């Protein structure tokens, strides 16, 4: 994701993937659907941010979801979005079918049925 490599993400995703990214002051994000939606999301990131980096510090598995805890740093001109995040994904048959970014790690863990 941080490399903004849409085709690498598509290769890991189900054709009907549903992505719910977090919004920021720079960009209000609506959900994206399917491989074309995933490509559009990556293109939107490319357009909106001069820098975009995700770092993952921990991964936890829940009964239905996998949660990657980390941090997002993004810069556009003088505007910076920097903070903790939880990336919650559902994987089916080895492919990501659903992905939601939570800016509140505890909320992401709760959604996945895990304690914070």
Secondary structure as UniProt FT lines:
FT   TURN            2..3
FT   HELIX           6..11
FT   STRAND          13..20
FT   STRAND          32..33
FT   HELIX           34..48
FT   STRAND          51..61
FT   STRAND          66..76
FT   TURN            77..78
FT   STRAND          79..92
FT   TURN            93..94
FT   STRAND          95..102
FT   HELIX           105..111
FT   TURN            112..113
//
